[in-house]
């Protein structure tokens, strides 16, 4: 570790998991890593996924969020020299905006000496996101069920089974969350809502109790996936493979267009990947990312020799 003022690592996430629309997510072990030091003016040095976009100062999610939080607190905006290694692709449904907002709010708490604790940072990030699932999973790690009442965030987490593996299937083109939201109806038939309630009631238990036999039913969805299938071409091709070759469940990752495939064991990864490639032969794929579930959540490193507020409650290695 270099003696930098702020360093944080935040995991990617996959939200909704089928039935858990805007309520459930799980952290994955690829990350946004970010460092920041006080400077005379803002600068960003970015490597990894979408580095060209991440390095731009104009309309930059992290810089804009950091500045807005401090301005709302009537605190001077301290320019920062930012370095980031980003492995979370933008616009794919893997929680890039949640990780970025969490990092920005944590930096505002640090460099604005706001004396915010972990709960306040999470609440601010969830308020900016508009829903708590991705941010809570990235902040806390594991499988998270989360809800909001006003600004208050309520979250419960469990550690997914260690033997389960995740395969994130990326198409060649990204999708804006706003476009994925735009295709959803304003109301739903009661029968569809009941099916989702049945499914989501089992979702957390399936993760907590290693119930792979329940996961396929727990991830079935009638609220968002049927509508998003029209703009997420991988989903209708991959949903039918659930239950085959050790695949426990399939769902759109967040708002898409990537798809999350959960496999019951390490040994099942290779045949599952072969089945995925066969099922998506007519669609151009960007990547199949095999990963584990991430239980540690956000990791914060602070230089103890520097004055300023500490962030209480967040994981510190």
N, C-alpha and C positions, 0 to 999 in steps of 0.2 A: 504494500500500500504506500502510495505517495502521501506527503503531508498536504492534502487538499482540504479545503474548507468543508466540502460536502461531497459525499459519494453515496449513491443509492443503486440498488439492483431490484427491479420489479418484474415478477413473472407475467408471461402471457396468460390469457384466460380463454375459456370457451364457455359462453353463457347460454342460457335457455335450456340446453340439453333436451330439446324436444318440448316436453310439457311444461317446463319451468320458465315460461315466458316472463322476462323481466324480474325473476325472483331467484333463480338458481344459476350457479356457475362453478367451474372448477379451474384451479390454477394448473398451468403446464410449465414444464421445465425448459423454456427458452425465454429470453429476458431482454428488457431494456436496462442498460447500465449507463448511468449518467454521473458526471462529475461537474462541479461548479466552483468557481473562485471569484471573489470580487474583482471588478475591472473598471476601466474608465468608460468603456462602451460594450454593448452586447456583441458577442461573437459565438458562433457554433461550429464545432468541428465534429462531423458525424461520419461514422463508418457503419457498415452492415446494410440491412434491408432498407431500401428507399432512402439511401444516404443523401442523395441530391435534394429531395424534398425536405428531409429533416434538417439540413444545413441552412435552409433559407430563413432569413429573419422576418421577411414579410409574411403575414398570416401564419406565423408559427404558433402552434397550439401551446407549446410549453412556455415560450416567452410571453405570449399574450395572456395566458392564464396567470402566470407568476405576477405580471404587472398589474392585472385587474384586481387580484386578491389584495395586493399591497395598497393600491389606490383606494379600494373600498375601506381599508383600515386606516386611511389617512396617514400612511407611512411612505416615506421617500422610497422610490424604486431604485434599488442598488443594481447597476448594470453587472452582468456576469459574463465570464468566459466559460462557456459550456463545452464539454466534450461528452460525446455519447457513442456507445456501441449498441446498435439496435438490431435485434434479431426477430422483432415482431413486425411482420409486414403490415403496411397500412391498408385499410379498406378491405380486409379479408375476414373480419369477424373474430379476431383473436385478441381483442381488448387493447389495441394500441392506444386508443384515445384515453381509456381509463388509466393505463399505466402512465401516460404522459401527463394527465391532469394531476394524478397523485404526486408525481415527481415535482410538478410545478408548485403545488400547494405546500409540499414539504419544504421546498426551497424558500418559498415566501415566509413560512414559519421560522426558518433558520435565519435568513438574512434580514428579515424584518423584525427580528427579536419579538415575535408575537406571543411567545410562551404558550403555544398550542401543544396539546398532547395528541396522542395517536387518534383518539376518538374525534377530536375536532378536525383534524386533517381529513379523516375519512368522511365525515359529514359534509365538509366543504366540497370535496371531490364528487361525492354522490349527488349533491345539489347541482353541481355544474353538469354532471352526466345526465341527470334527469331520472335515473333509476339506479339502484344500489348493487346490482348483481356483479358486474365485472369489477368494479372498484373494490368491493368487499373481498372478492376472491383473490385479487392481486395483492391487496394489503395484508390479508390474513392467511392466505394459502389454503390448500385442501379444497374440499367440496363445501360450498357455502350456500345456505338459504338466507335470503336477506329481504328486508322490507323497510319502508320509511313511513314516519308519521310526522308531518311537517319537515323540519330539518333533522330530526332524530333518526338514526339508523339502527336497526335491530338486525343482528346477524348471528347465526349459529353455524358452526363448522364441524366437520368430521374429516378424518384422514381416509382417503380412498384406499381400497385394497392394494397392497404393495405389488401383487402379481399382475394387476391389470395394466395394460398399455393403451396408449392413445395414438391414433394415426390421424393426422390432419391432412386433408386432401385439398390442395389449392388449385383453383382454375387459373387460366392465364390472365384473366382480367379481374380487377378489383370492383367493389360495389360500395357506393356511399350509403351510410346508414339511413340517411334521409330518404333515399330512393327505396330502400327495403321497408321503411315505415310507411311510405306512401301507398303501397299496394294493399295494406291491411284495411279491412272493413271497420266501420264505426260500431257495429254491433254483431252479435253472434247468436245462433240458435241455442236454446238451453241444452239440447242434447249434446252439442259439441262441448259446451262448458262443463257439463257433468263428466264427460269422458276425460277431459283434461284434469279435472279435480281428482278423479280416480287415479290417473297416472301420476300426477305430481305428489299425491299422498304417499306413493311408494318410492319416489325417486330418492329422497334422502335416506330412507331405510335400506334401499338397495346398495347405496354407497357405504353406509355405516356397518351393515351386516354382511358385506361381501356376497350379496344375493345377485349373482350374475343371472340366475334364472328369472329374476323379476325385472332386470334392466330393460329388456326389449319392450315390455308392456309399459314400464315406468317412463320411457322416452317417447311413447306415441303422442302425437300432437294433432289437434284440429284447429288451433287458434292462429298460428302464424305460418307454419311450414306449407300447408296446401296453397296458400296465396303466394308465398315467396318462391315456390317451385318454378313459377313462370319466368323468374329472372335469375334463378340460381340453377343452372342446368345440371350440375352434378347431383343435386339432391334426389330427383326422381329416379336416377340411375342407381344410386347407392342405397336408398331406403330398403329395397327388396333383398339386399344381401344380409340383413340382420338375421342372426340365427344360423348362419352358414360359416364353416371354416373357423369356428371358435369366436366369431364376432358376436358380442353381447348386445350391442346397440349402435344405432346410427342416428345422427341428428345434424341439422344445420348448426354450424359454429357461430354463435351470436346471431347477428343479422345476415350472415353469409358474406360472400358466396362460398367460402370454404365449408367443408363438411368434416365433422368429427366422427371417427369410427373407433369404438372401444372394443378391445380384444382382451380375452380372459387370461392370457399368459404370454410370456416372451416367445414360447415355441409357436404360438399361433400367429405371430406377426408376419412371417414370410408367406404362408398360404393366404392370409388376409390381404396382403399387398398384391399378390397375384390376382386374387379375385377382384380387387378394386380396379386394377388396370384393365382387366377383361371387361368389367361392367362399364367402364368409362372410355372404351376404345374410340368412340366417336366424338369425344370431347377433348380439347387440348388441355393438358395438365401442365401446371407450372412446377409442382413439387408434391411428393408424399413425404411428410415429416413424421417420423416415428419418435415418440417422446414418452416420458413418464409424467405422472401427476406430481405437482410441486407442493410440498407441505409447509415449507418454511415461510412463504409469503415474502413481503418486502423486507429487504435487508438494508439497514442504514449504517453508514460509517461516518463518524464525525471526528475531526481533529480535536482532541481534548485540550490542546494548547490555545485554541482560539476562543475569544470571548463571544458571547451571544447566547441566544436561547438554545436550550436542549429540547429535543423532541422526546417526550416521555411515552413509554409503553410500546414502541415499535421494536421489532426484532433487531438486536444488535449482535453480530457475530463476535 
